[in-house]
Amino acid sequence: MPPEWAPQEAVWLSWPVEDPRHWGGAKRQMIWAKFAEIAAAISHFEPVRINAPKADHTAILSACNAAKAVPERIELFDHPHNDVWCRDHGPIFVKHATTGEVAVTDWDFNAWGGKFPPWDLDNAIPGKVATALGMRLFKGGMILEGGAIEINGTGQLLTTEAVLLNPNRNPHLQREEIEKLLCAGLGASEILWLRQGIEGDDTDGHIDDLARFIDPQTILACTDSRAGSPNTSILAENLSRLRSFLAPNKRPFEVLEIPLPEACEVPGWRLPVLPASYVNFLIVNGGVLVPTFRQTKNDDRALGMIRELFPTREIRGIDCLELVEEGGTLHCISQQQPS
């Protein structure tokens, strides 16, 4: 699996579906406009490939055009699905180190441990994408979401025990068996384990809200120093583990810290504290799209840090406060396809 900063052919999205569980009622128009804004932003860097029922295609194109997308870079596929989190149910692409062939890996998906049925259409998306693109398809052999893994391109894969060792995913597999499947399916040679994720994360603790590789030897990790925050001790332990790991050069990783935003809350919502995180950014060709949360000081600090870490890329902040109500932001809704 190439790292996210490798050249990309496109970014995949799964467009919001008609379902009252997800931004239902009056919020439907808002979330369509937000997805159109995100698709348009990506389209200025590379093509956007969208999973959506055929009946919605005309309206989606209209929404993207209204958001000033690059029209020829919006590609629609008649792929019905259950939910928007393409990072988790979409194809995880791999690339042959010698021939350059790109293929699709198809891991089973059960909506984060059976939390949000149905998920049958989501689970079928990787196979449909492989067929549409004429790519070979390899079965992963276990339940795995794309948001649960972070790859540095030199054989190391970062993940969490709270997700991959959770009995709601693969209760029949031991840690060693899971590691073997990850290494065989994604070309990894070493699995680095953190313990758990931040408060309010429906996924049980995806890595893409906690720590991201910036390059093979650098990790950007979330911290939280607020008194009384449930995330303070969790993230401190994660930081300690990250600093104990060895990079490909057999030296400790350079671990950089980025504070979480202030707590994002929606009164009466099913999640008392939303899992807002600045490391849920999306790397695209020549750019990085960064979630913001209407916290001017914190947002500006995060954008500045990420701008310094990616000096050759254009950094764009995108307001994700409504998006995170359902538990994720930019990285969670997207999946990159390598060139």
Buried (B, 14 or more C-beta within 10 A) or exposed (E): BBBBBBEBBBBBBBBBBEBEEBBEEEBBEEBBBBBBBBBBBBBBBBBBBBBBBEEBBEEBBEBBBEBEBBEEBBEBBEBBBBBBBBBBBBBBBBBEEEEEEBBBBBBBBBBBBEEBEEBEBBBBBBBBBBEBBEBEBBEBBBBBBBBBBBBBBBBBBBBBBBBBBBEBBBEEBEEEEBBBBBBEBBBBEBBBBBEBBBBBBBBBBBBBBBBBBBBBBBBBBBBBEEEEBEBBEBBEEBBEBBEEBEBBEEEEBEBBBBBBBBBBEBEEEEBEBBBBBBBBBBBBBBBBBBBBBEBEEBBEBBBEBBBEBBEEBEBBBBBBBBBBBBBBBBBBBBBBBBB
